[in-house]
Amino acid sequence: MTQILAQNVLQIGTTGMLRGAGQWLAERSRQTTILSRQPELFCEDLITSGHKAAPCSCDYKDPDDLLKVISKLNESVPPFDYLLAWIHGDAAQVLTSLRPLLSPQKSQVIRVVGSSFCDPDHKLPFSNLPDQVKRQIVVLGFVAEVNGSRWLSHEEINKGVIQAMSSPNQEKTIIGQISPWSERP
């Protein structure tokens, strides 16, 4: 029997590159909400596989759209105790906006970021989350090869994110390598 990691999960950015990790997490959750511009196909696949999943269509880069969705979710679902997020751009604002949706007792947030996160000038990704939120960061690096370097494949990314979700006490997971910086593709 598969171990349940969470009761109520919110996934953001898992309909593409992180689809495998999103599927893995849905298999270990009682209820999953997929927030995406086009969540329907992934939710249909999850439901067909026997998982309880709900689509939530939203462009998180549109603040008005995001606020409407947050208000709707706040009224219709219990607080989320797990958030898996791959958010482009200034994610701190999006994560701050999602605070009312997280369980006030205990929740876990896993944020997947690109290698530019390791730039020393980069802002911390969780500065506005409450203390009871357990935080994990997964950094997507690159792979050095004989004739240069390449970005990670979707398979390598999903395997690494699943490994991070399987190790909840590990605050930071780096998939691939992040240095030397000059060798990035």
C-alpha positions, 0 to 999 in steps of 0.5 A: 500500500502506498504511504499517504504524504498529505490529505489535501495537495495544491500543485502549481506548474505540474502539468508539463515538465513536472507531470511525473512528480505531480502524478507521484504526489497525487498517488500519495494524497487524498485530494489534489487540486491542479492550478494551471492555465490548462489543468483539465487534461492532467486532472482527467488522467489522474481521475482515470488512474483512480485519484481524486483531483480537481482542476483549477484554471488560473494564470498565476501571473495575473494577480486579479485571476489569482486572487479570484481563484484563492477566494474561490478555493478558500470557500470550497476546499479545506486548507492545503497541507502540501504545496508543490510549486514550479513558479516562473518569475517573482514567486515570492509574491505568488507564495505570499498570495497563497498563504491563506490557503495553507493549513494553519496547523501544519503544511509543507511547501516544496518549491522547484527553482532553476539554477539561477536561484543559486546566484548569490544576489537572488532573493530568498524564496520563502521569506513570507511564509509562516513559521509552521510551514515546512519548506523545501527547495529543489534546485534544477541544475545542469549536467556536464558532459564531455563536449559541454553541458546540457539542461536536465531531462524531464525524467531527471527532473521528476526523479530528483523532485520525487527524491526530495518529496521522499526526504521531507527533512532535507531542506535543499535538493540540487538535481544535477550540478550548479557549478561552476557557473560558467559551465551552465548551458 
